[in-house]
Amino acid sequence: MGQVESSPVHAQWKNRVTFIFAATGSAVGLGNIWKFPYITGESGGGAFVLVYLICIIAMGIPVMMAESMLGRRGRSNPISTMSSLAEEAGASRLWRYLGWMGVIAGILILSYYSVIAGKTIAYIFKILTGMLADLTPALAETSVQSLNTSVFALTLWHSVFMAATMYIVVRGVNEGIEKAVEFLMPALFIILLILVAYAMTTGAFIQGLTFLFKPDWSALSGKTVLIAMGQAFFTLSLGMGAIMVYGSYLPKGISIARTSAIVAFADTAVALLAGIAIFPIVFANGFEPSSGPDLIFKTLPMAFSTMFGGTIFGLMFFVLLVFAALSSSISLIEPAVSYIVENKGLSRKRACVLMGGLTWLLGMGTVFSTNIWAEMTLFGKTFFELVDFLTANIMLPIGGILIAVFAGWIMNRKNSVDELEMSEDGIGYKVWRFLICYVAPPVVVLVLLNSLF
């Protein structure tokens, strides 16, 4: 059966580099720059990094190839793509709910992601106004708590970040998303490299590198391996429809295998560079590398407040976080906007207002989770914790499993060969098919079960 017809309003990336920037931007987010370093710190450093890299190669890249392949084959939003591909394969129409799950997961994730990203904007203004000068641990704690308990401040910065996201998305694929990622991604790498150069002057650079790359096998456990698997999978934005819709904008003739490998390499490079930049600063100031999620909002501002040129480098660090967050946020809402434009006949502007408004409203639940709703829990979790658990621990793993199953077991082999533009008898295709059929699904099931139990 031939190529599935694309929607008449469906755009395309202008070239391979733009797709790489966009997919890398989707993958690179706050998780790379604040989550990866503290998880590494809590999990023994180098041993965790080695397992993480193996998981990226054995699981992350094959699933990214599969999701990009489904997107390009379907040439539409995730919901329409899965409907048409299921029909093409003679499979159940229920597969369209895989597309729905990805779209809904993206909206839910962006709803709290925007609030967290808003905090990074707030810290830019705290640095500019001198509020983070001469910080002590008590003052750093107070700074975080004052922000978390202020409904007005959280709402303001959440609104600013959502407005910036929707401004980019409303301009469309070519005039909005393409131009944004073409600026954001190079700027992000440049700022990271400047911070790495600064880390070299702290006197603890070798100590940071040793911690990050020298394996401590005694710290490695079954739980650590599962955490590495989960981080490798989720850092690439898999299972939420973002890579699928970005893949649908990918022209024929561009190698999905090569671009997926480049995106995975760039995403991993950002995570490692963040660790290389952050750990020397942490060690030079006598802080613990396992400080947890508070590392960027408590520990690092204290370090920046005492170091030479700390205001400038602190400002650069939080601008970096905002850039990383923006590059991910536009990919989280694009699948929903694409669906409304292509299937409901609304203009892109109206679709953006509708979905942006809905996402902003859902985000208010996260805003309230640290103040007026802090004592309100369901299953022992606040609104934010519940949405985070539902998406990261349930929806994304299930989405990843189903993408792997559909690509490996449901989709016609000839069609997958055609989209991947690989020889069916070649070693590359055989390795990919083995990993997507027999490795990725059971591994993601393990991650899912570990998350649940």
Legacy VTK file of the C-alpha trace (Angstrom):
# vtk DataFile Version 3.0
C-alpha trace
ASCII
DATASET POLYDATA
POINTS 453 float
0.000 0.000 0.000
1.327 3.472 -0.810
2.215 6.431 1.341
-0.630 7.686 3.517
-1.878 11.003 2.152
-0.994 14.054 4.225
-3.343 16.791 5.283
-3.547 19.694 2.814
-2.670 22.106 5.659
0.267 20.060 6.915
3.631 21.830 6.748
7.166 20.489 6.269
10.554 21.372 7.720
12.677 23.228 5.205
15.707 20.931 5.717
17.289 18.204 7.840
19.132 20.643 10.129
15.864 22.339 11.115
14.293 18.990 12.035
17.370 18.124 14.105
17.147 21.490 15.907
13.408 21.057 16.499
13.609 17.444 17.702
16.638 18.251 19.860
14.759 21.235 21.258
11.839 18.971 22.105
14.171 16.519 23.832
16.330 19.120 25.583
14.452 20.650 28.479
14.618 21.373 32.169
15.139 17.638 32.731
18.545 17.718 31.037
19.882 20.720 32.895
18.502 20.300 36.397
17.144 16.754 36.667
20.005 14.838 35.044
22.728 16.369 37.282
20.887 15.737 40.543
19.832 12.203 39.536
23.469 11.523 38.654
24.476 12.962 42.006
22.056 10.704 43.867
22.968 7.607 41.837
26.736 7.332 42.142
28.021 9.508 39.291
29.967 7.702 36.555
28.339 4.279 36.916
24.908 5.826 36.423
26.129 7.837 33.402
27.485 4.667 31.731
24.198 2.785 32.172
22.304 5.859 30.964
24.381 6.014 27.762
23.781 2.301 27.078
20.036 2.836 27.511
20.051 5.801 25.103
21.685 3.627 22.414
19.759 0.397 23.004
16.331 1.841 23.730
16.063 5.597 23.193
17.297 5.791 19.593
15.252 2.798 18.304
12.010 4.164 19.812
12.748 7.664 18.496
13.260 6.156 15.028
9.950 4.327 15.361
8.007 7.415 16.461
9.555 9.600 13.728
8.802 6.870 11.184
5.129 6.665 12.199
4.848 10.448 12.010
6.346 10.705 8.525
4.278 7.760 7.283
1.041 9.300 8.578
1.840 12.907 7.552
-0.619 14.314 10.068
-1.194 14.938 13.779
-0.736 11.910 16.103
-4.460 11.108 16.316
-5.043 11.118 12.557
-1.686 9.423 11.966
-2.490 6.441 14.176
-5.990 6.153 12.680
-4.680 6.085 9.099
-1.741 3.790 9.867
-3.976 1.328 11.720
-6.309 1.280 8.704
-3.335 0.806 6.359
-2.113 -2.143 8.454
-5.587 -3.663 8.775
-5.395 -3.240 12.548
-7.980 -2.169 15.104
-9.213 1.424 15.081
-8.442 1.466 18.796
-4.871 2.356 17.869
-6.038 5.951 17.340
-6.238 6.235 21.137
-2.446 5.998 21.210
-2.487 9.342 19.386
-5.069 10.737 21.796
-3.013 9.640 24.805
0.079 11.382 23.463
-1.796 14.635 22.783
-3.416 14.630 26.244
-0.105 13.780 27.937
1.574 16.724 26.194
-1.096 19.166 27.428
-0.944 17.802 30.993
2.862 17.950 31.076
2.947 21.503 29.699
0.405 22.622 32.311
2.906 22.051 35.150
6.030 22.472 33.038
4.970 26.069 32.400
4.740 26.794 36.130
8.229 25.363 36.766
9.611 27.270 33.771
7.921 30.394 35.113
9.984 30.035 38.281
13.169 30.179 36.217
11.975 33.493 34.723
11.283 34.731 38.257
14.880 33.897 39.221
16.194 35.937 36.287
14.458 38.976 37.779
15.627 38.061 41.299
19.224 38.096 40.037
18.770 41.351 38.092
17.286 43.124 41.128
19.983 41.890 43.521
17.601 39.751 45.584
19.980 36.772 45.418
23.115 38.637 46.551
24.975 37.262 49.610
22.632 34.308 50.009
22.770 32.068 53.059
21.068 28.648 53.208
18.243 30.209 55.228
17.766 33.052 52.746
17.861 30.621 49.803
15.126 28.548 51.475
13.099 31.682 52.145
13.454 32.778 48.509
12.053 29.467 47.247
9.260 29.382 49.818
8.192 32.985 49.174
7.816 32.179 45.484
5.964 28.908 46.095
3.481 30.514 48.506
2.715 33.522 46.295
-0.270 32.741 44.072
0.191 36.091 42.327
3.889 35.557 41.484
3.448 31.971 40.289
0.411 32.941 38.192
2.243 35.914 36.679
5.317 33.946 35.574
3.232 30.940 34.486
1.217 33.332 32.297
4.351 34.975 30.865
5.849 31.618 29.903
2.607 30.315 28.340
2.248 33.562 26.379
5.798 33.198 25.015
5.100 29.573 24.051
1.855 30.387 22.267
3.405 33.373 20.462
5.883 30.973 18.853
3.330 28.236 18.081
0.703 30.588 16.639
3.194 31.702 13.970
3.206 28.165 12.585
5.832 25.566 11.755
7.960 27.578 9.337
7.633 31.126 10.691
7.328 30.213 14.377
8.773 26.875 15.491
11.550 26.719 12.865
12.801 30.235 13.544
12.568 29.789 17.311
14.591 26.571 17.441
17.135 27.917 14.955
17.886 30.617 17.551
17.230 28.776 20.820
19.344 25.662 20.227
22.620 27.334 19.159
22.165 29.921 21.954
21.598 27.140 24.483
24.803 25.323 23.470
26.834 28.560 23.513
25.657 29.479 27.029
26.374 25.941 28.236
29.902 26.041 26.816
30.537 29.422 28.503
29.382 27.948 31.828
31.658 24.927 31.275
34.563 27.323 30.617
33.747 29.096 33.871
33.590 25.767 35.727
37.205 25.196 34.663
38.238 28.202 36.778
36.557 27.074 40.008
39.415 24.882 41.224
37.152 21.835 41.414
36.856 21.054 37.703
38.802 17.763 37.876
36.807 16.731 40.948
33.575 17.369 39.026
34.773 15.401 35.993
35.917 12.521 38.193
32.560 12.361 39.921
30.680 12.485 36.611
32.746 9.973 34.632
34.547 7.666 37.088
32.216 4.732 37.788
31.392 3.933 41.398
30.083 0.396 40.933
29.168 0.070 44.611
26.463 2.712 44.063
24.911 0.749 41.199
21.759 -1.215 42.026
18.746 -2.587 40.209
16.819 0.543 41.129
19.605 2.764 39.744
19.532 0.877 36.435
15.773 1.340 36.182
16.131 5.063 36.940
18.715 5.312 34.148
16.337 3.514 31.755
13.502 5.865 32.658
15.627 8.997 32.312
17.038 7.830 28.951
13.540 7.202 27.607
11.806 10.308 28.912
14.618 12.761 28.138
14.055 12.172 24.405
10.377 13.277 24.641
9.145 9.858 23.523
5.583 8.630 23.891
3.851 12.044 24.031
3.266 12.687 20.320
5.881 15.450 20.029
8.402 13.434 17.996
5.556 11.906 15.982
4.195 15.296 14.904
7.706 16.632 14.258
8.401 13.504 12.198
5.263 14.229 10.163
6.870 17.500 9.018
9.993 15.622 7.837
10.429 15.459 4.036
11.254 12.199 2.266
14.892 11.568 1.454
16.112 12.484 4.933
17.479 9.545 6.947
15.403 8.950 10.083
18.115 6.697 11.540
20.855 9.303 11.103
18.783 12.231 12.380
17.530 10.227 15.399
21.117 9.354 16.322
22.169 13.011 16.000
19.246 14.188 18.155
20.017 11.572 20.831
23.705 12.567 20.758
22.871 16.292 21.069
20.380 15.666 23.884
22.926 13.563 25.778
25.633 16.153 25.147
23.481 18.850 26.769
22.875 16.660 29.830
26.585 15.847 30.185
27.648 19.469 29.597
25.181 20.550 32.289
26.810 18.085 34.686
30.305 19.266 33.676
29.246 22.881 34.331
27.304 22.303 37.556
29.336 19.771 39.589
32.588 21.815 39.767
30.538 24.799 41.021
28.819 22.553 43.574
32.093 21.007 44.811
33.979 24.330 44.830
31.381 25.770 47.211
31.211 22.745 49.509
27.703 21.644 48.533
26.426 18.107 48.130
25.994 16.805 44.554
22.983 14.824 45.760
21.060 17.942 46.806
18.055 16.755 44.812
15.548 18.879 42.864
16.432 21.957 44.956
19.896 22.059 43.345
19.072 24.861 40.897
16.782 26.966 43.087
18.696 26.763 46.384
22.225 25.427 46.072
23.315 27.036 42.785
21.982 30.553 43.565
24.055 30.450 46.783
27.105 29.425 44.772
26.523 32.163 42.191
26.043 34.790 44.922
29.525 34.183 46.354
31.643 33.561 43.250
33.444 36.149 41.119
31.165 37.254 38.293
28.382 35.204 39.853
25.637 37.643 38.861
26.532 37.348 35.182
26.956 33.574 35.219
23.868 33.052 37.374
21.874 35.167 34.935
23.225 33.139 32.016
22.326 29.882 33.759
18.677 30.808 34.309
18.372 32.243 30.779
19.683 28.852 29.623
16.916 27.124 31.589
14.257 29.342 30.001
15.604 28.618 26.499
15.603 24.879 27.209
12.072 25.041 28.591
10.745 27.011 25.604
12.253 24.617 23.078
10.369 21.771 24.793
7.109 23.579 25.525
6.378 24.368 21.873
6.632 20.657 21.038
4.327 19.678 23.913
1.378 21.705 22.611
1.997 21.420 18.845
0.325 17.956 18.528
-2.935 19.323 20.005
-2.839 22.496 17.898
-2.063 20.479 14.769
-5.038 18.174 15.434
-7.508 21.062 15.842
-6.260 22.874 12.732
-6.320 19.761 10.546
-9.454 18.050 11.871
-11.714 20.788 13.237
-11.129 23.496 10.638
-10.077 26.198 13.106
-7.371 28.698 12.241
-4.008 28.180 13.931
-4.538 31.358 15.943
-7.878 30.161 17.348
-6.498 26.678 18.001
-3.594 28.213 19.939
-5.908 30.431 21.997
-8.143 27.439 22.786
-5.403 24.970 23.728
-3.160 27.598 25.326
-6.047 28.783 27.484
-6.936 25.214 28.515
-3.312 24.441 29.354
-2.948 27.684 31.328
-6.112 26.854 33.301
-4.855 23.336 34.107
-1.560 24.910 35.183
-3.367 26.854 37.893
-3.824 23.531 39.685
-0.019 23.304 39.930
0.165 26.953 41.036
-2.251 26.193 43.894
-0.471 22.934 44.822
2.222 24.757 46.861
-0.101 27.183 48.639
-3.908 27.216 48.932
-4.314 23.576 47.812
-1.182 22.295 49.577
-3.228 20.282 52.083
-5.644 18.908 49.471
-4.479 15.493 48.283
-5.805 12.544 46.288
-4.103 9.171 46.827
-1.676 11.084 49.048
-0.596 13.416 46.217
-1.186 17.090 45.498
-2.671 18.129 42.161
0.808 18.704 40.709
2.182 15.419 42.055
-0.809 13.510 40.704
-0.522 14.994 37.187
3.239 14.433 37.174
2.819 10.801 38.304
0.026 10.111 35.803
2.015 11.443 32.829
5.625 10.460 33.597
4.946 7.132 35.303
1.920 5.820 33.404
1.015 7.615 30.156
4.502 8.036 28.665
5.705 4.471 29.384
2.483 3.020 27.956
2.838 5.314 24.931
6.420 4.153 24.418
5.479 0.478 24.675
2.627 0.863 22.170
4.775 2.818 19.700
7.386 0.048 19.788
4.739 -2.679 19.433
2.991 -0.960 16.516
6.227 -0.201 14.658
7.699 -3.655 15.219
4.703 -6.002 15.186
1.727 -4.250 13.525
3.146 -2.080 10.766
3.930 -3.820 7.493
7.636 -4.610 7.306
7.856 -3.259 3.744
6.405 0.085 4.866
8.864 0.415 7.739
11.733 -0.359 5.350
10.373 2.284 2.969
10.077 5.007 5.629
13.415 4.257 7.312
15.028 4.102 3.855
17.157 1.141 4.919
17.833 -2.198 3.255
15.660 -4.966 4.707
18.655 -7.314 4.598
21.058 -4.715 5.993
22.536 -5.005 9.476
21.160 -1.583 10.463
17.526 -2.513 9.841
17.921 -5.936 11.469
19.445 -4.404 14.623
16.685 -1.770 14.789
13.960 -4.380 14.344
15.441 -6.632 17.027
15.681 -3.738 19.494
12.199 -2.381 18.745
10.535 -5.824 18.882
12.395 -7.634 21.652
14.316 -5.098 23.764
12.409 -1.797 24.018
8.955 -3.168 25.007
10.089 -5.361 27.935
12.521 -2.673 29.137
9.793 -0.013 29.165
7.460 -2.460 30.921
10.127 -2.799 33.625
10.328 0.979 33.962
6.536 1.178 34.167
6.282 -1.530 36.824
9.126 0.069 38.796
7.316 3.417 38.684
4.063 1.868 39.880
5.348 -0.536 42.501
LINES 1 454
453 0 1 2 3 4 5 6 7 8 9 10 11 12 13 14 15 16 17 18 19 20 21 22 23 24 25 26 27 28 29 30 31 32 33 34 35 36 37 38 39 40 41 42 43 44 45 46 47 48 49 50 51 52 53 54 55 56 57 58 59 60 61 62 63 64 65 66 67 68 69 70 71 72 73 74 75 76 77 78 79 80 81 82 83 84 85 86 87 88 89 90 91 92 93 94 95 96 97 98 99 100 101 102 103 104 105 106 107 108 109 110 111 112 113 114 115 116 117 118 119 120 121 122 123 124 125 126 127 128 129 130 131 132 133 134 135 136 137 138 139 140 141 142 143 144 145 146 147 148 149 150 151 152 153 154 155 156 157 158 159 160 161 162 163 164 165 166 167 168 169 170 171 172 173 174 175 176 177 178 179 180 181 182 183 184 185 186 187 188 189 190 191 192 193 194 195 196 197 198 199 200 201 202 203 204 205 206 207 208 209 210 211 212 213 214 215 216 217 218 219 220 221 222 223 224 225 226 227 228 229 230 231 232 233 234 235 236 237 238 239 240 241 242 243 244 245 246 247 248 249 250 251 252 253 254 255 256 257 258 259 260 261 262 263 264 265 266 267 268 269 270 271 272 273 274 275 276 277 278 279 280 281 282 283 284 285 286 287 288 289 290 291 292 293 294 295 296 297 298 299 300 301 302 303 304 305 306 307 308 309 310 311 312 313 314 315 316 317 318 319 320 321 322 323 324 325 326 327 328 329 330 331 332 333 334 335 336 337 338 339 340 341 342 343 344 345 346 347 348 349 350 351 352 353 354 355 356 357 358 359 360 361 362 363 364 365 366 367 368 369 370 371 372 373 374 375 376 377 378 379 380 381 382 383 384 385 386 387 388 389 390 391 392 393 394 395 396 397 398 399 400 401 402 403 404 405 406 407 408 409 410 411 412 413 414 415 416 417 418 419 420 421 422 423 424 425 426 427 428 429 430 431 432 433 434 435 436 437 438 439 440 441 442 443 444 445 446 447 448 449 450 451 452
